[in-house]
Amino acid sequence: MDSPTTETTPPPPTLSGPFVGAIDEGTTSARFIIFRAGTDEIVCFHQIEVESIFQKEGWCEQDPMAIVNTVNECIAGACKKLVTAGGKVEDIVTIGITNQRESTVVWDRNSGQPLVNAIIWLDNRTTSTVEELLETIPNNARNINYLRPLCGLPLSPYFSGVKLRWLRDNVPVVSQAMEKGTAMFGTIDTWLMYNLTGGKDCGVHKTDVTNASRTMLMNIETLQWDANLLKFFGLPKAILPEICSSSEFYGSIAQGVLQGIGITSVLGDQQAALVGQQCLAKGQAKATYGTGCFLLYNTGPSIVHSTHGLLTTVGYQLGRKAVPFYALEGSVSIAGAAFNWLRDNMNIIQNSGQIETMASTVDNSLDVYFVPAFNGLYAPYWNQDARGVICGLSEETTSEHIVRATLEAVCFQVRDILDSMHKDCKIPLAKLMVDGGMTVNNLFLQLQSDLVGIQVLRAKIAETTALGAAMAAYKAVENRYQMEAPLSKSGPREAIKPSISATDRNLRYQKWKMAIDRSLNWETSTLPQGEREAFDGA
């Protein structure tokens, strides 16, 4: 007699490792992404929004503990998805961290708790601090480039050292903790790593060269904290983390689903995108379009001090003994954020999915030019008193023209930066690697290629920032891994080529520069005496 047949549930499919995890903590959301090691294949991810706090006009803060909790939730969520897909958490061999840069956290050494909310990179409250610091420059020079030879950066509200000085001057609990020696400072990478590795009990206090290069406190040549810079800002060295390379062992995760797994890379988000785009040779450049837009041009082992409004920064250092590679950077403060303004303030669009459709219904912007300088202009102008303007309006202007002009505004700002990079490096760029949320918009990429006059190559995956952190992390644990080798076999990148003439391109750029002129110095401008008297008399 045959034995009865027993119906069994087939085992779940197996998903083989090794895997590498990447924490991507950005301005608006945090993600934990799991890659198949040594490739750009995303196995799974989990993403949660991060709330910003706007207490006053121009201020932008976030709760440091909320950032940590959100990252932990993302890790747990992605690991759960990995197991559901048939993978094993123990096959995650290491993780990396990439983060929003310049954002500043100060916490207590004894309790491990933040002393104040994190000041986020786009916060503009430190304008007054910059003015005070300019007054201390010898010979009344008020030169914003006074510290460039040491740190590669202009004196600007943008950078962490200025935010830290503001906290020292304006928040008593911070200044008292600095005096007592109980304050600890870090950018978001440092704050996350400190908490992941044990917090007040055994957490490591470290950062990498890319994040340190955005503080105005690190010497761009020695890659160490600089005594002269600390003296200028009036800050104690004891609060600062140890500076490490971008690819080495930092510490092990102390608890949770990834307990015992090492953290082996840290990169600021834009430098991580440079690595993820594999712009690992001198003369290669990438642009990342998100809330803002950031262009990095790899200058190799050479430090190039810009004379045309760009920043000198560390691109990456892939190992403690590795040669550091530097970059020129241009930052656009408002890119995708301009469309949030069209949606939230002007009700011109309801969602981002409308942008390409609306802009495509018109053949051009009808000579409308929009400078979205809501909080001043970054590179290459560095004018905090600039404000947004829309020029060229006529009776025929429609919402569609304004949406198209907003797309073009991002493109023109990128041209501003690329022109400065050409002047500084003397080498014309043949192609631009692009990534970020806006690059899903085909019309935008065509406009970008048209208005800069070079090929634009879209990244094969959207998550190049997290990919860069994963690549650097895997390199630290697998010395045979060659980062310069192609990461996938999905074919060449899509290339978008210019479709307008140089004459048309330059004429439109000339009008953009006219719009820029109209946006400058709104906060400090006054009417000439004669015109003011006539106005008052009227």
WOUR-V716434 format. One record per helix or strand of 2 or more residues. SS is the DSSP state (alpha for helix, beta for strand). FROM is the first residue (numbers start at 0). LEN is the number of residues. If there is no record, write none. Layout:
# WOUR-V716434
SS:FROM:LEN  SS:FROM:LEN
This chain:
# WOUR-V716434
beta:18:7  beta:28:8  beta:41:8  beta:60:2  alpha:63:21  alpha:88:3  beta:91:8  beta:103:5  beta:117:2  alpha:126:9  alpha:137:3  alpha:147:4  alpha:159:11  alpha:171:9  beta:182:4  alpha:187:9  beta:205:3  alpha:208:4  alpha:226:7  alpha:236:3  beta:241:3  beta:246:6  beta:261:7  alpha:268:8  beta:284:5  beta:292:8  beta:310:6  beta:324:8  alpha:336:8  alpha:351:9  beta:368:3  beta:388:3  alpha:398:27  beta:430:6  alpha:436:4  alpha:441:11  beta:454:4  alpha:463:14  beta:493:3  alpha:501:18  alpha:528:9
